[in-house]
Amino acid sequence: MHEDEAEEGKLAWLMEQRAREHARNAYDMIFKPERLIKNAGRGLRQGYEDVGPVRER
């Protein structure tokens, strides 16, 4: 988290979103690794809008 990633009013929301999504990823690493495999390369972002999948050649 960098203080210049968002304006002050949105910074707390962004930190909470990231913490929740990182916690979900930690859970998946231990109990549901197939979810991480399924989502690899899909451009999923913690906190902000997803950017979309990697383009295949």
mmJSON file of the N, C-alpha and C atoms, coordinates in Angstrom:
{"data_MODEL":{"atom_site":{
"group_PDB":["ATOM","ATOM","ATOM","ATOM","ATOM","ATOM","ATOM","ATOM","ATOM","ATOM","ATOM","ATOM","ATOM","ATOM","ATOM","ATOM","ATOM","ATOM","ATOM","ATOM","ATOM","ATOM","ATOM","ATOM","ATOM","ATOM","ATOM","ATOM","ATOM","ATOM","ATOM","ATOM","ATOM","ATOM","ATOM","ATOM","ATOM","ATOM","ATOM","ATOM","ATOM","ATOM","ATOM","ATOM","ATOM","ATOM","ATOM","ATOM","ATOM","ATOM","ATOM","ATOM","ATOM","ATOM","ATOM","ATOM","ATOM","ATOM","ATOM","ATOM","ATOM","ATOM","ATOM","ATOM","ATOM","ATOM","ATOM","ATOM","ATOM","ATOM","ATOM","ATOM","ATOM","ATOM","ATOM","ATOM","ATOM","ATOM","ATOM","ATOM","ATOM","ATOM","ATOM","ATOM","ATOM","ATOM","ATOM","ATOM","ATOM","ATOM","ATOM","ATOM","ATOM","ATOM","ATOM","ATOM","ATOM","ATOM","ATOM","ATOM","ATOM","ATOM","ATOM","ATOM","ATOM","ATOM","ATOM","ATOM","ATOM","ATOM","ATOM","ATOM","ATOM","ATOM","ATOM","ATOM","ATOM","ATOM","ATOM","ATOM","ATOM","ATOM","ATOM","ATOM","ATOM","ATOM","ATOM","ATOM","ATOM","ATOM","ATOM","ATOM","ATOM","ATOM","ATOM","ATOM","ATOM","ATOM","ATOM","ATOM","ATOM","ATOM","ATOM","ATOM","ATOM","ATOM","ATOM","ATOM","ATOM","ATOM","ATOM","ATOM","ATOM","ATOM","ATOM","ATOM","ATOM","ATOM","ATOM","ATOM","ATOM","ATOM","ATOM","ATOM","ATOM","ATOM","ATOM","ATOM","ATOM","ATOM","ATOM"],
"id":[1,2,3,4,5,6,7,8,9,10,11,12,13,14,15,16,17,18,19,20,21,22,23,24,25,26,27,28,29,30,31,32,33,34,35,36,37,38,39,40,41,42,43,44,45,46,47,48,49,50,51,52,53,54,55,56,57,58,59,60,61,62,63,64,65,66,67,68,69,70,71,72,73,74,75,76,77,78,79,80,81,82,83,84,85,86,87,88,89,90,91,92,93,94,95,96,97,98,99,100,101,102,103,104,105,106,107,108,109,110,111,112,113,114,115,116,117,118,119,120,121,122,123,124,125,126,127,128,129,130,131,132,133,134,135,136,137,138,139,140,141,142,143,144,145,146,147,148,149,150,151,152,153,154,155,156,157,158,159,160,161,162,163,164,165,166,167,168,169,170,171],
"type_symbol":["N","C","C","N","C","C","N","C","C","N","C","C","N","C","C","N","C","C","N","C","C","N","C","C","N","C","C","N","C","C","N","C","C","N","C","C","N","C","C","N","C","C","N","C","C","N","C","C","N","C","C","N","C","C","N","C","C","N","C","C","N","C","C","N","C","C","N","C","C","N","C","C","N","C","C","N","C","C","N","C","C","N","C","C","N","C","C","N","C","C","N","C","C","N","C","C","N","C","C","N","C","C","N","C","C","N","C","C","N","C","C","N","C","C","N","C","C","N","C","C","N","C","C","N","C","C","N","C","C","N","C","C","N","C","C","N","C","C","N","C","C","N","C","C","N","C","C","N","C","C","N","C","C","N","C","C","N","C","C","N","C","C","N","C","C","N","C","C","N","C","C"],
"label_atom_id":["N","CA","C","N","CA","C","N","CA","C","N","CA","C","N","CA","C","N","CA","C","N","CA","C","N","CA","C","N","CA","C","N","CA","C","N","CA","C","N","CA","C","N","CA","C","N","CA","C","N","CA","C","N","CA","C","N","CA","C","N","CA","C","N","CA","C","N","CA","C","N","CA","C","N","CA","C","N","CA","C","N","CA","C","N","CA","C","N","CA","C","N","CA","C","N","CA","C","N","CA","C","N","CA","C","N","CA","C","N","CA","C","N","CA","C","N","CA","C","N","CA","C","N","CA","C","N","CA","C","N","CA","C","N","CA","C","N","CA","C","N","CA","C","N","CA","C","N","CA","C","N","CA","C","N","CA","C","N","CA","C","N","CA","C","N","CA","C","N","CA","C","N","CA","C","N","CA","C","N","CA","C","N","CA","C","N","CA","C","N","CA","C","N","CA","C","N","CA","C"],
"label_alt_id":[null,null,null,null,null,null,null,null,null,null,null,null,null,null,null,null,null,null,null,null,null,null,null,null,null,null,null,null,null,null,null,null,null,null,null,null,null,null,null,null,null,null,null,null,null,null,null,null,null,null,null,null,null,null,null,null,null,null,null,null,null,null,null,null,null,null,null,null,null,null,null,null,null,null,null,null,null,null,null,null,null,null,null,null,null,null,null,null,null,null,null,null,null,null,null,null,null,null,null,null,null,null,null,null,null,null,null,null,null,null,null,null,null,null,null,null,null,null,null,null,null,null,null,null,null,null,null,null,null,null,null,null,null,null,null,null,null,null,null,null,null,null,null,null,null,null,null,null,null,null,null,null,null,null,null,null,null,null,null,null,null,null,null,null,null,null,null,null,null,null,null],
"label_comp_id":["MET","MET","MET","HIS","HIS","HIS","GLU","GLU","GLU","ASP","ASP","ASP","GLU","GLU","GLU","ALA","ALA","ALA","GLU","GLU","GLU","GLU","GLU","GLU","GLY","GLY","GLY","LYS","LYS","LYS","LEU","LEU","LEU","ALA","ALA","ALA","TRP","TRP","TRP","LEU","LEU","LEU","MET","MET","MET","GLU","GLU","GLU","GLN","GLN","GLN","ARG","ARG","ARG","ALA","ALA","ALA","ARG","ARG","ARG","GLU","GLU","GLU","HIS","HIS","HIS","ALA","ALA","ALA","ARG","ARG","ARG","ASN","ASN","ASN","ALA","ALA","ALA","TYR","TYR","TYR","ASP","ASP","ASP","MET","MET","MET","ILE","ILE","ILE","PHE","PHE","PHE","LYS","LYS","LYS","PRO","PRO","PRO","GLU","GLU","GLU","ARG","ARG","ARG","LEU","LEU","LEU","ILE","ILE","ILE","LYS","LYS","LYS","ASN","ASN","ASN","ALA","ALA","ALA","GLY","GLY","GLY","ARG","ARG","ARG","GLY","GLY","GLY","LEU","LEU","LEU","ARG","ARG","ARG","GLN","GLN","GLN","GLY","GLY","GLY","TYR","TYR","TYR","GLU","GLU","GLU","ASP","ASP","ASP","VAL","VAL","VAL","GLY","GLY","GLY","PRO","PRO","PRO","VAL","VAL","VAL","ARG","ARG","ARG","GLU","GLU","GLU","ARG","ARG","ARG"],
"label_asym_id":["A","A","A","A","A","A","A","A","A","A","A","A","A","A","A","A","A","A","A","A","A","A","A","A","A","A","A","A","A","A","A","A","A","A","A","A","A","A","A","A","A","A","A","A","A","A","A","A","A","A","A","A","A","A","A","A","A","A","A","A","A","A","A","A","A","A","A","A","A","A","A","A","A","A","A","A","A","A","A","A","A","A","A","A","A","A","A","A","A","A","A","A","A","A","A","A","A","A","A","A","A","A","A","A","A","A","A","A","A","A","A","A","A","A","A","A","A","A","A","A","A","A","A","A","A","A","A","A","A","A","A","A","A","A","A","A","A","A","A","A","A","A","A","A","A","A","A","A","A","A","A","A","A","A","A","A","A","A","A","A","A","A","A","A","A","A","A","A","A","A","A"],
"label_entity_id":["1","1","1","1","1","1","1","1","1","1","1","1","1","1","1","1","1","1","1","1","1","1","1","1","1","1","1","1","1","1","1","1","1","1","1","1","1","1","1","1","1","1","1","1","1","1","1","1","1","1","1","1","1","1","1","1","1","1","1","1","1","1","1","1","1","1","1","1","1","1","1","1","1","1","1","1","1","1","1","1","1","1","1","1","1","1","1","1","1","1","1","1","1","1","1","1","1","1","1","1","1","1","1","1","1","1","1","1","1","1","1","1","1","1","1","1","1","1","1","1","1","1","1","1","1","1","1","1","1","1","1","1","1","1","1","1","1","1","1","1","1","1","1","1","1","1","1","1","1","1","1","1","1","1","1","1","1","1","1","1","1","1","1","1","1","1","1","1","1","1","1"],
"label_seq_id":[1,1,1,2,2,2,3,3,3,4,4,4,5,5,5,6,6,6,7,7,7,8,8,8,9,9,9,10,10,10,11,11,11,12,12,12,13,13,13,14,14,14,15,15,15,16,16,16,17,17,17,18,18,18,19,19,19,20,20,20,21,21,21,22,22,22,23,23,23,24,24,24,25,25,25,26,26,26,27,27,27,28,28,28,29,29,29,30,30,30,31,31,31,32,32,32,33,33,33,34,34,34,35,35,35,36,36,36,37,37,37,38,38,38,39,39,39,40,40,40,41,41,41,42,42,42,43,43,43,44,44,44,45,45,45,46,46,46,47,47,47,48,48,48,49,49,49,50,50,50,51,51,51,52,52,52,53,53,53,54,54,54,55,55,55,56,56,56,57,57,57],
"pdbx_PDB_ins_code":[null,null,null,null,null,null,null,null,null,null,null,null,null,null,null,null,null,null,null,null,null,null,null,null,null,null,null,null,null,null,null,null,null,null,null,null,null,null,null,null,null,null,null,null,null,null,null,null,null,null,null,null,null,null,null,null,null,null,null,null,null,null,null,null,null,null,null,null,null,null,null,null,null,null,null,null,null,null,null,null,null,null,null,null,null,null,null,null,null,null,null,null,null,null,null,null,null,null,null,null,null,null,null,null,null,null,null,null,null,null,null,null,null,null,null,null,null,null,null,null,null,null,null,null,null,null,null,null,null,null,null,null,null,null,null,null,null,null,null,null,null,null,null,null,null,null,null,null,null,null,null,null,null,null,null,null,null,null,null,null,null,null,null,null,null,null,null,null,null,null,null],
"Cartn_x":[0.842,0.0,0.891,0.621,1.347,0.35,0.747,-0.197,-0.637,0.118,-0.278,-1.099,-1.521,-2.326,-3.77,-4.221,-5.612,-5.708,-6.777,-7.022,-7.388,-7.193,-7.373,-8.729,-9.779,-11.111,-11.29,-10.523,-10.653,-9.578,-8.568,-7.439,-7.85,-8.678,-9.121,-9.915,-10.787,-11.569,-10.641,-9.64,-8.701,-7.904,-7.447,-6.695,-7.554,-8.81,-9.7,-9.963,-10.223,-10.463,-9.265,-8.077,-6.864,-6.667,-6.876,-6.707,-7.667,-8.918,-9.905,-9.508,-9.097,-8.768,-7.47,-6.498,-5.275,-5.585,-6.475,-6.872,-7.56,-8.408,-9.082,-8.053,-7.046,-5.997,-5.197,-4.909,-4.176,-4.981,-6.28,-7.157,-7.111,-7.239,-7.229,-5.9,-4.787,-3.487,-3.44,-4.082,-4.044,-5.135,-6.365,-7.504,-8.071,-7.863,-8.453,-7.481,-6.306,-5.31,-5.807,-6.798,-7.331,-7.95,-8.451,-8.99,-7.894,-6.73,-5.619,-5.148,-5.102,-4.7,-5.693,-6.98,-8.029,-7.934,-7.545,-7.516,-6.165,-5.16,-3.827,-3.875,-3.204,-3.125,-4.387,-5.335,-6.614,-6.672,-5.602,-5.562,-6.435,-6.639,-7.445,-6.604,-7.149,-6.422,-7.044,-6.19,-6.671,-6.952,-8.203,-8.584,-9.2,-8.53,-9.033,-9.729,-10.29,-10.964,-9.961,-10.421,-9.565,-9.177,-8.017,-7.533,-7.743,-8.218,-8.492,-7.353,-7.644,-6.677,-5.498,-4.458,-3.284,-3.69,-3.218,-3.534,-2.65,-3.262,-2.497,-2.047,-0.906,-0.405,-0.879],
"Cartn_y":[-1.161,0.0,1.229,2.134,3.403,4.531,5.527,6.602,7.378,7.295,8.017,7.162,5.976,5.102,5.565,6.334,6.794,8.086,8.816,10.021,9.614,10.514,10.203,9.579,10.059,9.528,8.081,7.638,6.276,5.338,5.888,5.097,4.037,4.387,3.419,2.296,2.642,1.621,0.677,1.228,0.422,-0.51,-0.017,-0.863,-2.015,-1.74,-2.797,-3.827,-3.366,-4.288,-5.192,-4.604,-5.394,-6.415,-6.006,-6.93,-8.105,-7.833,-8.903,-9.854,-9.283,-10.117,-10.893,-10.31,-11.047,-12.178,-11.936,-12.99,-14.131,-13.79,-14.811,-15.632,-14.968,-15.682,-16.595,-16.14,-16.972,-18.225,-18.053,-19.199,-20.175,-19.634,-20.487,-21.219,-20.576,-21.242,-22.497,-22.44,-23.573,-24.597,-24.141,-25.046,-25.272,-24.354,-24.477,-23.981,-24.608,-24.128,-24.161,-24.984,-25.037,-23.696,-22.933,-21.598,-20.672,-20.734,-19.884,-20.285,-21.576,-22.059,-21.574,-21.674,-21.248,-19.753,-18.957,-17.506,-16.95,-17.805,-17.336,-16.705,-15.582,-14.911,-14.199,-14.032,-13.419,-11.926,-11.368,-9.93,-9.488,-10.376,-10.027,-9.165,-8.072,-7.126,-7.043,-6.865,-6.67,-5.184,-4.874,-3.498,-2.773,-2.753,-2.033,-2.969,-2.382,-3.141,-4.065,-5.247,-6.201,-5.649,-6.074,-5.563,-6.535,-7.732,-8.687,-9.671,-10.731,-11.814,-11.437,-12.234,-12.111,-12.535,-11.818,-12.183,-13.333,-14.294,-15.422,-15.088,-15.614,-15.387,-16.452],
"Cartn_z":[0.0,0.0,0.0,-0.902,-0.978,-0.769,-0.014,0.301,-0.928,-2.025,-3.23,-4.2,-3.767,-4.624,-4.752,-3.791,-3.813,-3.014,-3.269,-2.484,-1.063,-0.143,1.277,1.58,0.982,1.243,0.811,-0.169,-0.686,-0.137,0.514,0.987,2.008,2.975,3.985,3.336,2.39,1.679,0.928,0.245,-0.527,0.376,1.514,2.445,2.951,3.27,3.749,2.653,1.439,0.324,0.093,0.072,-0.148,0.958,2.201,3.324,3.2,2.836,2.671,1.54,0.414,-0.738,-0.525,0.165,0.501,1.474,2.431,3.37,2.629,1.671,0.868,0.082,-0.472,-1.202,-0.281,0.933,1.892,2.232,2.428,2.697,1.521,0.31,-0.878,-1.035,-0.685,-0.795,0.064,1.211,2.139,1.838,1.639,1.563,0.164,-0.764,-2.098,-3.17,-3.275,-4.243,-5.687,-5.973,-7.34,-7.753,-6.807,-7.124,-7.626,-6.981,-7.412,-8.803,-9.059,-10.384,-11.429,-11.132,-12.061,-12.368,-11.388,-11.553,-12.002,-12.13,-12.535,-13.924,-14.075,-15.367,-15.806,-14.904,-15.267,-14.959,-14.416,-14.153,-12.999,-12.022,-10.852,-9.92,-9.466,-8.629,-7.246,-6.231,-4.876,-4.679,-4.422,-4.121,-5.29,-6.414,-7.577,-8.553,-9.588,-10.633,-11.331,-11.709,-12.408,-13.777,-14.287,-15.569,-16.723,-16.435,-17.501,-17.709,-18.462,-18.636,-19.534,-19.406,-20.262,-21.666,-22.65,-24.035,-24.48,-25.132,-25.669,-27.073,-27.464,-28.831,-29.757],
"occupancy":[1.0,1.0,1.0,1.0,1.0,1.0,1.0,1.0,1.0,1.0,1.0,1.0,1.0,1.0,1.0,1.0,1.0,1.0,1.0,1.0,1.0,1.0,1.0,1.0,1.0,1.0,1.0,1.0,1.0,1.0,1.0,1.0,1.0,1.0,1.0,1.0,1.0,1.0,1.0,1.0,1.0,1.0,1.0,1.0,1.0,1.0,1.0,1.0,1.0,1.0,1.0,1.0,1.0,1.0,1.0,1.0,1.0,1.0,1.0,1.0,1.0,1.0,1.0,1.0,1.0,1.0,1.0,1.0,1.0,1.0,1.0,1.0,1.0,1.0,1.0,1.0,1.0,1.0,1.0,1.0,1.0,1.0,1.0,1.0,1.0,1.0,1.0,1.0,1.0,1.0,1.0,1.0,1.0,1.0,1.0,1.0,1.0,1.0,1.0,1.0,1.0,1.0,1.0,1.0,1.0,1.0,1.0,1.0,1.0,1.0,1.0,1.0,1.0,1.0,1.0,1.0,1.0,1.0,1.0,1.0,1.0,1.0,1.0,1.0,1.0,1.0,1.0,1.0,1.0,1.0,1.0,1.0,1.0,1.0,1.0,1.0,1.0,1.0,1.0,1.0,1.0,1.0,1.0,1.0,1.0,1.0,1.0,1.0,1.0,1.0,1.0,1.0,1.0,1.0,1.0,1.0,1.0,1.0,1.0,1.0,1.0,1.0,1.0,1.0,1.0,1.0,1.0,1.0,1.0,1.0,1.0],
"B_iso_or_equiv":[0.0,0.0,0.0,0.0,0.0,0.0,0.0,0.0,0.0,0.0,0.0,0.0,0.0,0.0,0.0,0.0,0.0,0.0,0.0,0.0,0.0,0.0,0.0,0.0,0.0,0.0,0.0,0.0,0.0,0.0,0.0,0.0,0.0,0.0,0.0,0.0,0.0,0.0,0.0,0.0,0.0,0.0,0.0,0.0,0.0,0.0,0.0,0.0,0.0,0.0,0.0,0.0,0.0,0.0,0.0,0.0,0.0,0.0,0.0,0.0,0.0,0.0,0.0,0.0,0.0,0.0,0.0,0.0,0.0,0.0,0.0,0.0,0.0,0.0,0.0,0.0,0.0,0.0,0.0,0.0,0.0,0.0,0.0,0.0,0.0,0.0,0.0,0.0,0.0,0.0,0.0,0.0,0.0,0.0,0.0,0.0,0.0,0.0,0.0,0.0,0.0,0.0,0.0,0.0,0.0,0.0,0.0,0.0,0.0,0.0,0.0,0.0,0.0,0.0,0.0,0.0,0.0,0.0,0.0,0.0,0.0,0.0,0.0,0.0,0.0,0.0,0.0,0.0,0.0,0.0,0.0,0.0,0.0,0.0,0.0,0.0,0.0,0.0,0.0,0.0,0.0,0.0,0.0,0.0,0.0,0.0,0.0,0.0,0.0,0.0,0.0,0.0,0.0,0.0,0.0,0.0,0.0,0.0,0.0,0.0,0.0,0.0,0.0,0.0,0.0,0.0,0.0,0.0,0.0,0.0,0.0],
"pdbx_formal_charge":[null,null,null,null,null,null,null,null,null,null,null,null,null,null,null,null,null,null,null,null,null,null,null,null,null,null,null,null,null,null,null,null,null,null,null,null,null,null,null,null,null,null,null,null,null,null,null,null,null,null,null,null,null,null,null,null,null,null,null,null,null,null,null,null,null,null,null,null,null,null,null,null,null,null,null,null,null,null,null,null,null,null,null,null,null,null,null,null,null,null,null,null,null,null,null,null,null,null,null,null,null,null,null,null,null,null,null,null,null,null,null,null,null,null,null,null,null,null,null,null,null,null,null,null,null,null,null,null,null,null,null,null,null,null,null,null,null,null,null,null,null,null,null,null,null,null,null,null,null,null,null,null,null,null,null,null,null,null,null,null,null,null,null,null,null,null,null,null,null,null,null],
"auth_seq_id":[1,1,1,2,2,2,3,3,3,4,4,4,5,5,5,6,6,6,7,7,7,8,8,8,9,9,9,10,10,10,11,11,11,12,12,12,13,13,13,14,14,14,15,15,15,16,16,16,17,17,17,18,18,18,19,19,19,20,20,20,21,21,21,22,22,22,23,23,23,24,24,24,25,25,25,26,26,26,27,27,27,28,28,28,29,29,29,30,30,30,31,31,31,32,32,32,33,33,33,34,34,34,35,35,35,36,36,36,37,37,37,38,38,38,39,39,39,40,40,40,41,41,41,42,42,42,43,43,43,44,44,44,45,45,45,46,46,46,47,47,47,48,48,48,49,49,49,50,50,50,51,51,51,52,52,52,53,53,53,54,54,54,55,55,55,56,56,56,57,57,57],
"auth_comp_id":["MET","MET","MET","HIS","HIS","HIS","GLU","GLU","GLU","ASP","ASP","ASP","GLU","GLU","GLU","ALA","ALA","ALA","GLU","GLU","GLU","GLU","GLU","GLU","GLY","GLY","GLY","LYS","LYS","LYS","LEU","LEU","LEU","ALA","ALA","ALA","TRP","TRP","TRP","LEU","LEU","LEU","MET","MET","MET","GLU","GLU","GLU","GLN","GLN","GLN","ARG","ARG","ARG","ALA","ALA","ALA","ARG","ARG","ARG","GLU","GLU","GLU","HIS","HIS","HIS","ALA","ALA","ALA","ARG","ARG","ARG","ASN","ASN","ASN","ALA","ALA","ALA","TYR","TYR","TYR","ASP","ASP","ASP","MET","MET","MET","ILE","ILE","ILE","PHE","PHE","PHE","LYS","LYS","LYS","PRO","PRO","PRO","GLU","GLU","GLU","ARG","ARG","ARG","LEU","LEU","LEU","ILE","ILE","ILE","LYS","LYS","LYS","ASN","ASN","ASN","ALA","ALA","ALA","GLY","GLY","GLY","ARG","ARG","ARG","GLY","GLY","GLY","LEU","LEU","LEU","ARG","ARG","ARG","GLN","GLN","GLN","GLY","GLY","GLY","TYR","TYR","TYR","GLU","GLU","GLU","ASP","ASP","ASP","VAL","VAL","VAL","GLY","GLY","GLY","PRO","PRO","PRO","VAL","VAL","VAL","ARG","ARG","ARG","GLU","GLU","GLU","ARG","ARG","ARG"],
"auth_asym_id":["A","A","A","A","A","A","A","A","A","A","A","A","A","A","A","A","A","A","A","A","A","A","A","A","A","A","A","A","A","A","A","A","A","A","A","A","A","A","A","A","A","A","A","A","A","A","A","A","A","A","A","A","A","A","A","A","A","A","A","A","A","A","A","A","A","A","A","A","A","A","A","A","A","A","A","A","A","A","A","A","A","A","A","A","A","A","A","A","A","A","A","A","A","A","A","A","A","A","A","A","A","A","A","A","A","A","A","A","A","A","A","A","A","A","A","A","A","A","A","A","A","A","A","A","A","A","A","A","A","A","A","A","A","A","A","A","A","A","A","A","A","A","A","A","A","A","A","A","A","A","A","A","A","A","A","A","A","A","A","A","A","A","A","A","A","A","A","A","A","A","A"],
"auth_atom_id":["N","CA","C","N","CA","C","N","CA","C","N","CA","C","N","CA","C","N","CA","C","N","CA","C","N","CA","C","N","CA","C","N","CA","C","N","CA","C","N","CA","C","N","CA","C","N","CA","C","N","CA","C","N","CA","C","N","CA","C","N","CA","C","N","CA","C","N","CA","C","N","CA","C","N","CA","C","N","CA","C","N","CA","C","N","CA","C","N","CA","C","N","CA","C","N","CA","C","N","CA","C","N","CA","C","N","CA","C","N","CA","C","N","CA","C","N","CA","C","N","CA","C","N","CA","C","N","CA","C","N","CA","C","N","CA","C","N","CA","C","N","CA","C","N","CA","C","N","CA","C","N","CA","C","N","CA","C","N","CA","C","N","CA","C","N","CA","C","N","CA","C","N","CA","C","N","CA","C","N","CA","C","N","CA","C","N","CA","C","N","CA","C","N","CA","C","N","CA","C"],
"pdbx_PDB_model_num":[1,1,1,1,1,1,1,1,1,1,1,1,1,1,1,1,1,1,1,1,1,1,1,1,1,1,1,1,1,1,1,1,1,1,1,1,1,1,1,1,1,1,1,1,1,1,1,1,1,1,1,1,1,1,1,1,1,1,1,1,1,1,1,1,1,1,1,1,1,1,1,1,1,1,1,1,1,1,1,1,1,1,1,1,1,1,1,1,1,1,1,1,1,1,1,1,1,1,1,1,1,1,1,1,1,1,1,1,1,1,1,1,1,1,1,1,1,1,1,1,1,1,1,1,1,1,1,1,1,1,1,1,1,1,1,1,1,1,1,1,1,1,1,1,1,1,1,1,1,1,1,1,1,1,1,1,1,1,1,1,1,1,1,1,1,1,1,1,1,1,1]
}}}
